[in-house]
Amino acid sequence: MQTHFETFLENINPVEFILIAFASFISLLFHPMLISAFTFAVLIYSEKSSTQSPHLIFFIALLFSTLLSIAMVMYLRKKGIVSDADVSAREQRVKPLMIGALFNGIGFLVLRYMDASVLVQGLMFCYAFNTMIISFISRYWKISIHAIGLSGPLVALWLFGVQFPVFMILAMVLLGVSRVILKSHTPAQVLAGTFLGLGLAYFQLTFLFLS
């Protein structure tokens, strides 16, 4: 008598399995929470002129951009308000996004009070403002948060001087294709997230913080 695992191995398409495994790895590698932490780390620890402790600034940025949001999603999942850690269901996204935007907004005010570097403040502002926009869009359409969560920080890194166009474009393409392979989004949802993230972040950082 075959086990469920043996039946699974017989029925699975090897190419499809490899594609899904690779897409899952890319989605995890470029998860918005990881990208946020990485981007803030680069902006903060590469800044030589800051008068504040970089460790304290990074902790504040990490707390309000990532850690509180993770804790909030875990709590909502425990309460049965969201069904999974990625909040895959569109109709479940609005509440976590609004709460996340509030965390980001408070983080921006704290970073501004502590006189963090302009791009660090600006990136946190982007997270707060753009998360509110995503929460509004998510009422009607499942735009790709992964795509926005990668493209926006890449703009911040580019303006900071970390400019690797081939790698950055490749990262966005790989992530977009991966989200489609996993059937998490349509190509239109990925493209919309990518260009919205690029456009909003460039406008906000350039005209509100660097002008």
WOGI-V173097 format. One record per run of one state. SS is the DSSP state (A for helix, B for strand, O for the rest). FROM is the first residue (numbers start at 1). LEN is the number of residues. If there is no record, write none. Layout:
ss:SS from:FROM len:LEN
ss:SS from:FROM len:LEN
This chain:
ss:O from:1 len:3
ss:A from:4 len:8
ss:O from:12 len:2
ss:A from:14 len:16
ss:O from:30 len:2
ss:A from:32 len:14
ss:O from:46 len:8
ss:A from:54 len:25
ss:O from:79 len:11
ss:A from:90 len:24
ss:O from:114 len:4
ss:A from:118 len:20
ss:O from:138 len:7
ss:A from:145 len:16
ss:O from:161 len:4
ss:A from:165 len:17
ss:O from:182 len:5
ss:A from:187 len:23
ss:O from:210 len:2
